[in-house]
């Protein structure tokens, strides 16, 4: 339940709440993300592969991109400039690919540490 409530700390969401996330909550979110990326790795890999060969696999990339946009519109504050950048297909492709690559790197034994280091440097 606590992790579910933490999603509202994202300033891009429609229902944003300004709370400070504790270090142990931050670590828990990283651990959940790493475990989910392990579970979703075959799908993440297929999406990235489809982007490399867009002519043959455009359906996978287009479906993912469409769903990504739908979720952003549904859950995020679309009046925010940062969210508008995510919705702009000319700019969001790099963000999507970078996010998928980072998630794909999380499946290793050091996935937790890699994601934690990335987020601290972000």
C-alpha positions in Angstrom: 0.0 0.0 0.0 2.8 2.4 0.8 4.5 1.9 -2.5 1.1 2.5 -4.2 0.9 5.9 -2.4 4.4 6.9 -3.3 3.5 7.2 -6.9 1.8 10.4 -6.1 5.2 12.0 -5.2 5.9 12.2 -8.9 5.6 16.0 -9.8 4.4 15.1 -13.3 1.3 13.3 -12.2 -2.1 14.9 -12.1 -2.5 14.1 -8.4 0.8 15.3 -7.2 1.5 15.4 -3.5 4.7 17.0 -2.1 6.1 14.5 0.3 9.7 13.7 0.8 10.4 10.0 0.1 12.5 8.3 2.7 15.7 6.5 1.7 14.2 3.1 2.5 11.1 3.9 0.4 13.4 5.0 -2.5 15.3 1.7 -2.2 12.1 -0.3 -2.1 10.9 1.4 -5.3 14.2 0.6 -7.0 14.0 -3.0 -5.9 10.5 -3.3 -7.3 11.5 -1.7 -10.5 14.5 -4.1 -10.9 12.3 -7.1 -10.2 9.7 -5.9 -12.7 12.3 -5.3 -15.4 13.6 -8.8 -14.9 10.0 -10.1 -15.4 9.5 -7.8 -18.4 12.9 -8.2 -20.0 11.7 -10.4 -23.0 9.2 -7.7 -23.9 11.7 -4.8 -23.4 14.2 -6.7 -25.6 11.5 -7.2 -28.3 10.6 -3.5 -28.2 14.2 -2.4 -28.5 14.8 -4.9 -31.3 11.8 -3.7 -33.2 13.2 -0.1 -33.0 16.4 -1.3 -34.6 14.5 -2.9 -37.5 11.6 -0.6 -37.8 10.7 -1.7 -41.3 10.0 -5.3 -40.3 8.8 -4.9 -36.7 7.1 -1.5 -36.8 3.9 -2.9 -35.2 5.6 -3.7 -31.9 7.3 -0.3 -31.6 4.2 1.6 -32.7 2.0 -0.4 -30.2 4.4 0.3 -27.4 4.7 4.0 -28.3 0.9 4.4 -28.6 0.4 2.8 -25.2 3.1 4.9 -23.6 1.4 8.1 -24.9 -2.0 6.9 -23.7 -0.7 6.3 -20.2 1.0 9.7 -20.1 -2.2 11.4 -21.1 -4.2 9.4 -18.6 -2.1 9.8 -15.6 0.1 12.9 -16.0 -0.5 16.6 -15.9 -0.6 17.4 -19.7 -0.3 21.1 -19.0 3.3 20.6 -17.7 6.0 21.5 -20.2 8.0 18.4 -19.2 4.9 16.2 -19.9 4.4 18.0 -23.2 7.9 17.0 -24.2 7.1 13.4 -23.4 4.0 13.6 -25.6 5.9 15.2 -28.5 6.9 12.3 -30.7 9.8 14.1 -32.2 11.4 14.4 -28.7 10.1 11.5 -26.7 11.7 8.7 -28.8 15.1 9.3 -27.2 13.6 9.4 -23.7 11.7 6.1 -24.4 14.7 4.3 -25.8 17.0 5.5 -22.9 14.4 4.4 -20.4 14.1 1.0 -22.0 17.8 0.5 -22.1 18.2 1.4 -18.5 15.5 -1.1 -17.6 17.2 -3.8 -19.7 20.4 -3.2 -17.8 18.6 -3.8 -14.5 18.3 -7.5 -15.1 21.9 -8.3 -14.2 23.0 -9.2 -10.7 24.1 -5.6 -10.2 20.8 -4.3 -11.5 19.8 -2.7 -8.3 23.1 -0.8 -7.9 23.1 0.3 -11.6 19.6 1.7 -11.3 20.3 3.4 -8.0 23.5 5.0 -9.4 21.7 6.2 -12.4 18.8 7.7 -10.4 21.3 9.4 -8.0 23.1 10.9 -11.0 19.9 12.0 -12.7 
